[in-house]
Structures are given as structure tokens and as C-alpha cells.
Amino acid sequence: MHRALECQLDEDLSQLTRFLHQQGVPHRITEERGEQVIWTGDEADAEIVRRIYAEGVPAEQATLDFRASVRPAARLNWPLMLRYMPVTLAVLAITFFVAFWTGLGSRIGAVIVLSFTPVNSMGLMASEPDLAQWWRLVTPIFLHFGWMHLAFNALWYWELGRRIEMRSGSLWLLGLTLLFALVSNGGQWLVSGPTTLFGGLSGVLYGLLGYCWLYQLISPNVHFDLPKGVVIMMLAWLVLCMSGLVTALGFGAIANAAHVSGLVIGCVCGVIAGGVQRWIR
């Protein structure tokens, strides 16, 4: 818990508390040495509490402006980002390193090291995953096959990953990333077959999108308050890819099974986590 604020014992904090609950900022108030102390789960929420207290609880019509202003955008400098968003930055760093190492998919020998299944003695993709090489179940998320593919996925992981890490912590984002990677990679392998090479963060991205989307619907909070247009655009892109039009236009094969399975597991996790958060408030 983070010590966000200390106030006089006779100060009325009911309006502040009510607003924090409405915005989905978890907190509690204790009495210590003749003072009221407001506690939050992380430093990001503590900063929000201090700001609201200093500026006053926004009027109802100013709520949307408040939400936009406290989104985890440019409020953090690099030292703070390294402290509060290490997983987001680490995943992006690994992704860019792998992109350089594999030549964006042009160096097949390097790509095979991270593919879902290894190459067998005949020089073909193995028919089953090798669980002794367990990292292969996750590492395809770091493979990208073009600058547009890399840029799109990196930007969206930055946008969605940091929201979850700021709200729920680094270990939680790491766990979700690994879970969504396992499910989306496994789903794509089952659908496309053992001889297909695939990769990209997009399955994880749809998992993070589904998580934030459903969590926000059940237990609203300022961190997961995505613009509706973003959700609609991502879902529309999913449908467009599944239609086959994107591939027909020459943009390459799309890992639709990874997208769908990632979105499904993300929505399931969002419902569970959002439901638990709503219940314990």
C-alpha cells in the first residue's frame, strides 16, 4: 500500500472518497496519530488522489476532462517509467531486439529458434511442440515480419500494457502477457497446422484489449477508460482480417486464430478481474 495523503482528523473526505469510488481508484482511509491517512494500491493512484485533493473534486461536467488528464500518458518521465512500467518496457525492448536479430523475419535460422515448433531432422517444422523447449510456447509473440507489423503491435502494447501495469502492477501484466501468449499461440497452431510459421504480438494485444474492455464495463476506472472508437476500430479490424480481404490485398497471411483466441481469453479474464474488483469495493 502507498501512503497517498494525510489530512486533519476533522476534515470531511466523503466527497473525495465518493468521487474516487466513481472513478475506480481503490483506496482506504485509516486514522493514525490524530490524522486521516489515505492509502492506495500503487503510486499512480496515489498521484491521482493528491491531484484531486489539491485541485478540488471536479464538477460532474468536468469528469470527462479529468479522466483524460489522468490517463497514463505523458505524466511520467523515463526514470519513473522504468520504475512503474518495467514489464511494458521490457517486452517492447525484447520485441525490437528480436526484430533486429531476425531481420524482421528474413533470417530464417534466427526465426526458427523462436518458432512455436522446432525443425525436425528432415528440415521441416515438427508436427508437435517440444515441451523440453518450453519457451517456444511464448516466443512467437516477439517475431514480426515487416516494419508496419512491428510498429502497429509495439504501439498498441505500449498503450494497453502500461495501463494495466499502472493499474494492477508489473507482475499482473507479466502474468496476463504470458497467459495470452500461450492461448493465442496455441490457438493459432491448432488452426493453422504444424507446418505454418506465425508470429506477432497481436494475439496478446487482443487479449489486453478484451481485458481492459470488459473490466471497464464491470468496474469502471480511469486507467482502463479506453475511447469507444478504439474498441470499435480494433474489433472492426479483426472482422476485416477474418474476411480474408486484408490477405487478398497483399498484406500477407493474418493470424486470425491468435487474434480471436486472445480476445476470448482476455474478455474472460476481464470479466473475472472486474467482477472481483466490483465485489470487494
Secondary structure, DSSP 8 states (H G I E B T S, - for coil): -EEEEEEETT---HHHHHHHHHTT--EEEEEETTEEEEEESSHHHHHHHHHHHHH----GGGHHHHHHHHSSSSS--HHHHHHH-HHHHHHHHHHHHHHHHTTTTT-HHHHHHHSSS-B-TTSSB-SS--GGGGGGGTGGGG---SHHHHHHHHHHHHHHHHHHHHHH-HHHHHHHHHHHHHHHHHHHHHHH-TT-----SHHHHHHHHHHHHHHHHHS--STT---HHHHHHHHHHHHHHHTTHHIIIII----HHHHHHHHHHHHHHHHHHHHHHHHH-
